[in-house]
Amino acid sequence: MTLTFYKYQGTGNDFVIIDNRQLSLDKNNTKLISRLCDRKFGIGADGLMLLEPPQEEGDDFTMVYFNADGNESSMCGNGGRCLVAFAAYLGIIKNTAIFTAIDGKHKAEIKNGIVYLQMQDVSTIENHTDHLFLDTGSPHHIAIVNDLLQYDVFAKGKEIRNGAPYFEKGSNVNFVEKNEDNSFAVRTYERGVEDETLSCGTGVTAVALAMHEIGETQNEEVAIKTMGGELKVTFTKTEKRYTDVFLIGPAELVFKGEIEC
Ligand SMILES: N[C@@H](CCC[C@H](N)C(=O)O)C(=O)O
């Protein structure tokens, strides 16, 4: 079978996207999905997404996300932004979108080529002695470090991802350094990729909310520098929760192709 695919990237977090409106790709084919994401034997990507028909009233489409290991996973923020750009490319949407992903409904808008993706509200942020933990659609462990550029993200991230209390289920692990009052640098070890990626959208969102929660910033608009580019997170802090959370940044079609599978 010949499969048409699209390769997208959002601040260097890269994805294979397949238009699965005909539901022809088998979601349980873990081997095929991991091969498509393989950088030596396939196309190469941090994850793969299917754009599927809307399942809920008012939606434009459904998002299905797989990590590079071929397993369906929790929400991908950069992936969501790329899928919105893909929906616009296909002509399914113009500048606004409503879609459902594994963590629920998302609204999005494209303004001047930049994708504004609404993330889920967050009401619980765990503040431990040496790290924070929260779920922004995907689980995120956050640790503040010095000299982030020299930090061994792979070794330390792998140890935390596999250790207590996460073990097999795992967590994504983010290392943060403050640049200025409303600006932070972040590097992320992603579970399911089992490596550092150049950027992680749900991770960047988690860092922005966590830094606000512990008073490292008072701003409700936070700039985050990743290894693959700059993202912005905006939100409103109410008494009980963080609402109107938006992940903002570019999403780009890199190439389109066909692969035998
Ligand atoms: N790259 C993503 C996160 C993808 C999911 C993650 N690897 C997990 O399994 O939790 C993002 O941009 O949010």
The ligand as an SDF file (V2000), in Angstrom:
LIG
                    3D

 13 12  0  0  0  0  0  0  0  0999 V2000
    5.3490   16.7820   22.1470 N   0  0  0  0  0  0  0  0  0  0  0  0
    4.1920   16.9040   22.8790 C   0  0  0  0  0  0  0  0  0  0  0  0
    3.8510   15.9380   23.9640 C   0  0  0  0  0  0  0  0  0  0  0  0
    3.5520   14.5660   23.3770 C   0  0  0  0  0  0  0  0  0  0  0  0
    3.0530   13.5840   24.3660 C   0  0  0  0  0  0  0  0  0  0  0  0
    4.1240   13.1180   25.2980 C   0  0  0  0  0  0  0  0  0  0  0  0
    5.2770   12.5800   24.6750 N   0  0  0  0  0  0  0  0  0  0  0  0
    3.4960   12.1000   26.2660 C   0  0  0  0  0  0  0  0  0  0  0  0
    3.4250   10.9060   25.9580 O   0  0  0  0  0  0  0  0  0  0  0  0
    3.0470   12.5400   27.3390 O   0  0  0  0  0  0  0  0  0  0  0  0
    3.7030   18.3060   23.0950 C   0  0  0  0  0  0  0  0  0  0  0  0
    4.0570   19.1790   22.2710 O   0  0  0  0  0  0  0  0  0  0  0  0
    2.9150   18.5560   23.9900 O   0  0  0  0  0  0  0  0  0  0  0  0
  1  2  1  0
  2  3  1  0
  2 11  1  0
  3  4  1  0
  4  5  1  0
  5  6  1  0
  6  7  1  0
  6  8  1  0
  8  9  2  0
  8 10  1  0
 11 12  2  0
 11 13  1  0
M  END
$$$$
